[in-house]
Amino acid sequence: MFAYTRTDGNDTVLAVFNFSDREATISIDTAKKYRVLLHTNWEEYGGTAPKVLTPLPDIIPPFTGILCI
């Protein structure tokens, strides 16, 4: 699991990557509620999840990248 943020003024982007072959659990210790913009497990990218702009999930599938604002 690899995660990092980038901030410019009041805007923050969170990137989360699970390079493992197993599901991973993530917990973000922050008051900010992140919303998913890109999820590599969405069906349109060959994954199994429908495209839904939802809050950041707690479980990150194997070999997945998620980009949030």
C-alpha distance (Angstrom), angle and dihedral (degrees) to the residues before:
residue distance angle dihedral
M1 . . .
F2 3.78 . .
A3 3.82 123.9 .
Y4 3.77 134.8 169.0
T5 3.81 141.6 162.0
R6 3.78 133.1 -137.7
T7 3.80 120.6 -159.7
D8 3.79 131.5 -164.9
G9 3.77 113.3 177.6
N10 3.81 106.4 -52.5
D11 3.82 94.1 -16.6
T12 3.80 120.9 96.0
V13 3.80 129.3 -177.8
L14 3.81 121.7 -163.2
A15 3.81 120.6 -157.5
V16 3.82 119.7 -167.3
F17 3.81 124.2 -175.8
N18 3.79 129.4 -176.2
F19 3.82 106.8 -164.4
S20 3.82 91.1 172.6
D21 3.79 127.1 102.3
R22 3.84 89.0 -126.9
E23 3.79 134.7 67.4
A24 3.79 114.1 -92.6
T25 3.78 131.2 -154.7
I26 3.78 119.3 -134.6
S27 3.78 129.6 -167.3
I28 3.77 119.6 -173.4
D29 3.80 112.0 -156.8
T30 3.77 98.8 -150.0
A31 3.78 140.6 103.4
K32 3.83 90.7 -128.5
K33 3.79 116.2 100.3
Y34 3.80 108.3 -141.5
R35 3.82 120.9 -149.3
V36 3.82 120.6 -151.6
L37 3.82 114.9 -115.8
L38 3.81 98.8 168.7
H39 3.79 129.6 17.9
T40 3.80 118.3 177.4
N41 3.82 90.4 -151.3
W42 3.82 91.8 65.5
E43 3.81 114.5 118.4
E44 3.81 92.5 -115.9
Y45 3.83 88.1 64.7
G46 3.81 94.7 46.2
G47 3.81 96.4 -89.8
T48 3.78 132.6 121.5
A49 3.82 103.1 -113.8
P50 3.82 124.4 90.0
K51 3.81 115.2 -121.1
V52 3.79 106.8 -95.7
L53 3.80 124.3 155.4
T54 3.77 96.1 -134.7
P55 3.78 137.2 148.9
L56 3.81 116.5 -74.6
P57 3.82 108.3 -74.0
D58 3.82 121.8 -123.7
I59 3.81 92.5 -136.0
I60 3.80 118.9 58.9
P61 3.84 114.4 -161.0
P62 3.82 120.3 -129.9
F63 3.82 117.4 -78.2
T64 3.82 92.8 8.6
G65 3.78 135.1 142.0
I66 3.82 124.0 -161.0
L67 3.79 127.5 -170.0
C68 3.83 117.7 -163.0
I69 3.78 140.2 177.6
